[in-house]
Amino acid sequence: MVSIESARKAARRGSKICTGFHPIDRIAQIFDAYRDEAARVGRPAGPEQLAIRRNVTLGRDGPEAVEISRAAMRAYRAALTHDPRYTESPLPDAPGPTHGFSVGDDEFIAGTGREVADNIIAQCRRAGAGHFLCTLNRGSPLDRQMAAFELYARDVIPALRAAEA
């Protein structure tokens, strides 16, 4: 889900939606369009219908996690340059059958478990999302990915549950 029009279409069908890439303010606009259209056609439109997807880098050391995340961001953006819809800067909905998208800095969440949890909670609250999906430690060696899963389970999930986010 990358555009306001596709969010409206999903609301008319009664589908749940998930989006990523965009800065959180853009996601909030997309989710607002979904909620408005769902209300117009009498469909449910609460947080349980909305999900944000992000790339998360967790580490015991926040600055190290941020540096790993920046490298992943550069690689991710480089890989997307082959997608004709991708642009380096956020675009409003493009006219016609395709829509442009960008990869906002909000796409990459990095830090310690507490820092990551706080960021996820803030983004979900800002957009009104009831679900969060992530890729953990993209591009990291297997041992760092496994450590990230452990940190996520130990530090992030309990914080999300306590915040009801």
PyMOL commands that set and color helices and strands:
alter all, ss='L'
color gray80, all
select helices_A, chain A and resi 4-13+24-41+47-49+62-80+105-107+113-127+142-163
alter helices_A, ss='H'
color red, helices_A
select strands_A, chain A and resi 17-19+50-58+108-111+131-136
alter strands_A, ss='S'
color yellow, strands_A
deselect
rebuild
show_as cartoon
